[in-house]
Amino acid sequence: LFDEMPERDLVSWNSMIDGCVKCGKMEDARDLFDQMPKRDAVSWASMIDGYAKSSSVEIAEAMFKTMPDRDRDVISCNAMMAGYLQNGLFMEALVVFHYMKGECNLIPDDTSLSIVLSAIAQMGNLDQGIAIHGYIEQNMISLGGKVGVSLIDMYSKCGSVEDAMFVFRNIKEKDVDHWNAMIGGLAIHGLGESAFDSFMEMERVSSIEPDDITFIGVLSACAHSGLVKEGLMCFEIMRRIHRLEPKLQHYGCIVDILGRAGHVEEAWRVIEEMPIEANDVIWRTLLSACRNHGNLSMGEVVAKHLIDLDSSNSSSYVLLSNIYAGFGMWKKVNMVRTMMKERNLKKIPGCSWIELEGIVHEFFVQDKSHPRVAEMHSLLDIMSTLDPEITCCRN
């Protein structure tokens, strides 16, 4: 149809490019883009968005930098920010946000603010989050939509659940996404009872209907707080009162709730009776419960099933090895480790993040790459003379 058009205006070119981008045909989109007699902000934004979503963020970045200044608007900046966010380049997304406000003199919209708050949440940079919150208040931007949701999520993920709750309580017209963000924030902080109470408050005083995400949040909170009875009750409310069909994530939460509480047989029964096939995450949740509660017989069966499902995932081998080690079965431990070596599998090292003066420092187990590692070890040596237990921190 496009080829047979007697005349093509800018809208038809952009529509064709947008269609190619949405189908993942970036080469076709680029051919059309190069042939266009005239381009506008929509043309550039479509290409930037397409390249970013296809993980070609370098090409997206190059296009963003070379596009004419007259076409660099809020939409194209949002596309670049979203591309950085999708590819884990959170600081770069923040830089574009400040660039659009500063050099471009553009006014960020709700999408801009949601993206930058999500980037800050992933970095855990509370100071930057507070600064964006200040900008929102200064410009009297409504928190009734996605900006409020992103702000609650940012404070929760940056470790300030009190600020998240303050924002939540001061939003007059809350929708289900606001409730979900707050319940999820309480869940990640292990505040299961508060998350459950928020859910019950939502049920009691709000006319808002909970959705799938609501129940994932409250079930996850119950799992991490050992609230077995409450978790099972929420699962029944979901099915019987709200008529929501449980998905894999909901069943996974129930397996986690039962497994953490030591009810591994019941957790196994849930998996067997599920109307949908359990994935590796659910089986690994059960295997972790077997390790924590010393169920050797079930642990062996689950581990072998997991290895059959995905023989390249090292975590299944590590969990099985830990189960054997817990029973002092060192020959079995060596057998599992030999199997990992033969398959060229390595245990993923543990990792910690620490924010100091706005900079996030990343540390892996036995990692000595930090430029000030010698100073840190020297300080730990001094501290260990005062308290011998501190020596374990060096590892």
N, C-alpha and C positions, 0 to 999 in steps of 0.2 A: 504493500500500500504506500509506504514511504517513497519507494523508488518511482511509483507511477504518479505521484503528486505533481500537478503542473507547476505549482509554486510552493516553496517551503519557507515558512516564516520561522522566527526564533523559537516559538512555542513548539512547533513540530520537531525541530532539531533536538530541543531539550527533552521532549517526550520520548523520542527514539533513544537518546543516550540514557535516560532514566530507566527505560525498559531493559536495555542491555546490562546496565549496572545491577539491577535487581535480579537478573538471571545469572549474574556472575560472569558475564562475557565481557571482560575488561578490554580485551584486544579489539573487539568490535566497537566498543564504546570509544576507545582511543582513536580508532580510524575515523569515526564520525566526528569526534571532537576536533581532530586535525583538519577535517574538510570544511568545517563550519565557516561560512563567510563572515559571521559576526558572533561574538560570545557575550554572555552576561554573567552576573553573579551566580545564577542558578546553574549554568553550564559548569563553571569551575567547582561549585560546591558538590555537584553530582559526582564529578570525577574524583575529587578528594575523598568523598565518602566511600566511593566504590573501591578505590585503592586501599584505603584504611581497613575496610571490612574484609578485603582479600589478603590481609597481613602484609601488604606492600606499603608500609607506612613511610618508607624512605621516599618512594615516588610521590605519595600524597604530600609529604612535607616539601619536596622540590616544587610541586605544582603550586602549593600555597605561597611559597616564597617568590615565585616568578609571575604570579597572576597580577594584572594591573591594579594599582591602588584604587581606581574608581570602582572595581568589582569586589574589593575586599570588604564585605559587609558582615553583619552579625551571623547570618546563615553559614557563610563560608568559614568563619572563625569557629562556630559551633561544630561544623563538620570536622575541622582539624583537631579541635579539642576532644571530640568524641573518638576520633581515630587514635589519638594518643592514649586515651583512657582504655579503649578496647585492647590495645597492644601492651598495656602495662607500663606506659611511659607517663607516669602521673605528674612528675615535676614539669615535664614539657607541656602538659595540658594547662598547668597553673601559669606557666610563662606566657602562653598564648592568651589566657584570660587577662593578665595584666597588660599585655601588649594591646589588646583590643580596647581596653579602657583608657590606656595612656596614649600611645602613638596614633592609634586609629581614631581615638575620640568617639568610640561607639558605645552605646548604652546596652549592657548585657540584658538579655531577656530571661525568662524563667528557665529555658533550656540551658542557657549559658551557666546560670547559677547552679542548676542541678548537676551539670557535668563537673564543674569545678569543685563542688562540695563532695561529689563521689570520689574525685581524684584525691582530695585532701583526706577523706576517710580511709582510703587505701594506704596512704602514706602515714596515717596516724599523727599528722601534724596539727595539733590542737591550736597553736598560736595562729596559724593561717586560717583555720576554721573560725576562730573568734573574730578575726579581721573581716572575713566575708560576712559573718553575722552582723557585724557593725555596719557594713555597707548596706545590707538588706534593711536594717532598722533606719539608717540615715535616709534612705530613699523610699521609706514607707512601702516596701514591697510586701504584698500579701503572702501569708504562710498557709493559706487555705488550700493550695494545690501542691504540685510536685516540689516546690522549693521548701515548703515546710517538712515534707517527707524526707527530703535529702538532708535537711538541717538536723532533724532528729537522728537520722542514720549516722551522720558525720559525728555528732557528739558521742553517740553510743560507741562507735568504733574507735574513737580517739580516747576512750576511757572515762569520759565524763557523763555518766548516766544521769547524774543529778541535773546537768544542764539540758540533757535530752528531755527529761521529764518536765522541766520548767517550760521549755518550748512547747511541748505537747499540751500541757495544761492550759497554756495561754492561747491556743488556737481555738477560736469559738466554733467554727464550722468544720468539724473533723469528718473525713471520709474513711473508708476501710483501709486505705493505704497509710494514713496517719496511725491508726491503731496497730496495723501490722508492723510498721517501723518501730513503734514503742515496745510492743511485745517482743519483737526480735532483738531489740537492744537490751531488754531485761534478760533475755535468754542467753545472750553471749556473755553476760556478766554473771551468769550462774544464779540469778535472782528468780528462781523458779516460782516461788510463792507469789511474788509481786506480779510476775507475768500471768500466772493463773488468775490472780485477783483482777488484773486488768481485763482479761478475757471475760470473766464473769460480770464485770462492770459493763463491758461492751454488750453482753447478752441482756443485762438487766435494765440499763438506763438508755441505751442507744437503739435507735431504730435501724441501724446499719447492719446489713447481713454479712456475717463473716464469710471469707472465701478460702480457697485451698491454702493460700499463704498464711492466713491467720492460724490455721490449725497446725501447719508445719512449725510456726514459731512457738506456739504454746506447748506442743508435744515435745519439741526439742528442749524447751525450758524445763519441762517435767522430767525429762530424761537426765539432764545434768544436775538436777536437784533431788533425785531419788523419789519423786512424787508419783509412785506407781498408780495408786488409786485414782488420783486426779487425772493422770494421763489417760488411763483407760476410760474414765468417765468422759473426757473430751472427745475421745475417739468415737464413743457411742453417740454423743451429742451431734457430732459431725455426720454420722451415718443416718441416725434415726430421726433427728429433729430437722436438720438442715438438708437432708437428702443429698449429701455430697458423696460421690463415689471416691473412696480412698485411692490415692496414687502410690507409686513406688516409694516416694519420700515419706508418706504417712506411715506406710507399713514399716519402713526402715526405722522411723522414730519409735514405733511400738516395740520392735525387736530390740532397739537400744534401751528403752525403758525397762523392759523385762530382763535383758541381759545384764545391765548395770546392777540391778537389784538381786542378781543371782538366780533368777528364774530361767535358766538356760533351756530347760526342757519345754517350758511354755513358749519361749521365743522360737525354738525349733518348730513347734507345732503351728505357730503363726505363719512361718515361712511355708510349711507344707500345705496349709489351707488357703494361702493367698490365691486369688483368682487370676493373678498375673505372675509371670515368672520373675523370681528374685534375681537381682543383678549382683555383681561382685561386691558392691559396697555393702549390701545387706548381709551377705555371707561373711564378709570380713568383720562386720560389726558383731556377728555371733561368735566368730573365732576369737575376737578380742575378749568377749565375755567369758569364753571357755578358758582363756589364759588367766584372766583376773580371778576366776573362781575355781581354778584347778580341775576343770573337767577334761581329763585326758582323753577318754574314749570318744566323746563327741568332738573334741578339738581335732583329733587325728582325722576323723571322717570329713569334717568341714574343711580342713586345710587341704586334704587331697582333692576335694571337689573344687576348691578355689584354684589350685595349681593346674588342674585340668582345664578350668575356664580360661585362665591367663597365666601361662607358665613364665612370663617375663616380668611379672610384678613381684618385686623382692619382699614386700611387706608380709605376704602370706607365709613365706619361708621363715622370716624373722619371728613372726608370732608363733609358728609351730616350734621353732628352736627354743623360744622362751618357755613354752609349755613343757618341753622335755627337760630344760634346765631346772624348772621349778620342782620337778620330781627326781632330780639328780640322775637323769638318764643321759650320761655324757656321750655314750656311743651314738645314741640317736642324734644328739646335738651335732656331733662331728659329721654324721651322715648328711644332715641337712646343710651344713656349711659346705661340705664337699660338693653337694648337688648345686649349690649356688655358684661355686667356683667353676664347675664344669659348664654351667650355663652363662658364665660371665656376668653374674648379677652382683650388685653391691648395695649395701644398706644405705638409704638416703640419710645423710647426717642431720642432726637436729639443728635448728636455727633460732636465733633470738634477734629482736630489733629493739634498739634503745634510741629515743629521741633526746637530743641535747642541743639546746639553743637553736632549734628549728632544723637541725640536721639529723636525719635518721641513719644510725650506724647498724650494720648487719654483721652478726657473728655466727659462724658455724662451729660445730664441735671440733676442737683441736685446730682451729683456724688461726694462723699467725700472720695474716695478710694486712691487718690494720696497721697504719703507719705509726701508731703510738702503742703498739702491743708491748714493747719493752717497758715503757712507763707503767702500764697497767699491771704487768707482772711484778714489777718492783714494788708498787703500792700494795699488791696482794701479799707479797712476802712480808712487808712491814706489818700489815694487818694480822697476818697469821701468827706473828709472835705474840699478839694480844689474845687471839682466839684461834686455836688449832683447827677448828671446824671450817674456817674460811679457806684452807688450802684446797678443798674440793672445788672451789670456784675456778681454779686455774684450768680445769679440764672442761 
